[in-house]
């Protein structure tokens, strides 16, 4: 960043723990940070050519993880192996387990605030079991811009590496007629307490 370079940021932890410092350093040296997290890449793409003053809200989606449909009383008996199985994405074990508890999504809410400068109360999370809509941006005229794609990290990685151009990528093309329907629901705060924790941390501010 101190060389004024363009950085494809492939982790969320740096923004979560030191977002104000990182973004200030980039601004100070004329550097650019491109998000590689699929949700934040989706928001970034939806905002191309848009005025941030016209943005009312940002919605990031979550599959709900391995336990999204489990009875609550069963969660206390979940095993590591069960938590390590993601319904849609192929990911490492730690992030898969963090997805089961939505701790990963809680970090992404903070990442959204730090990267885009969006007020916490304007950041929403929706459970979207199909994992095809990665994020949505709502504007002051009522329009809702959605980014769709197969659950494949090559989308976000390829976009960052080829930015500001688009290049052909070896990823699946969605057949919306075959998919038929997309579903969304609000996350259960009792099932996913990490989301509440993220709100509390953002309210504290700084590098809390």
C-alpha positions, 0 to 999 in steps of 0.5 A: 500500500505504501507503494501506491499499488493495487492490492487484491485483499484475500483475507477479512481479518486485516479489515476486521482488526484494523480496518480504519488503519488499513483504509487510511494507509491506502488513501494516504498513498493513493493505493487501491484495495480490491475485495476478494471475499465473494460478498464484498466483490459482489457489492463492489461490482454492484457499486461500479459507476454508482454514487455512494450517497444514493446507497440506502443499504447493503445486503450480504447473504449466507448459506446458513451453514451446515446447521441451518435446518437443525433443531436447536436442541440438536446443536449441543451435540454437533460434531467437528465432522458435521460442522466441517461440511458446507452445503454449497462452498468448497472451503478450508475447515476453519472457515467452514466451521465458522460458517456453521456458526455464522461467525464468518458472516459476523466478520463479513458484516464488520468488513462491509462497514470498514471497506465501504464505509457503510453505517452498521444499521444499513448492513443486513444479512439474509440466509440464502440457502442456494448461495447464488445471490452473493450480495445486494445493494439497495438505492434511494430510488427503491432499486435493488441491485443483485450480484448472482453467480455460481458459488465458486471463488474463481469469480471474485479472484478472477474479477480482482486479478483482471480489474478493471477489465473482465476476462473469461473465467472457467466457471459454471454459467447459471441456468435460471430456468433450471434453478427455478426459484431462489429463497431468502430468510432472516437469520435466527438470532438465537441460532447465530449469536455471532451476528449480535456480537458483530453489532456490539463490536461495531457500536464500540468502534475503532479497532474493538 
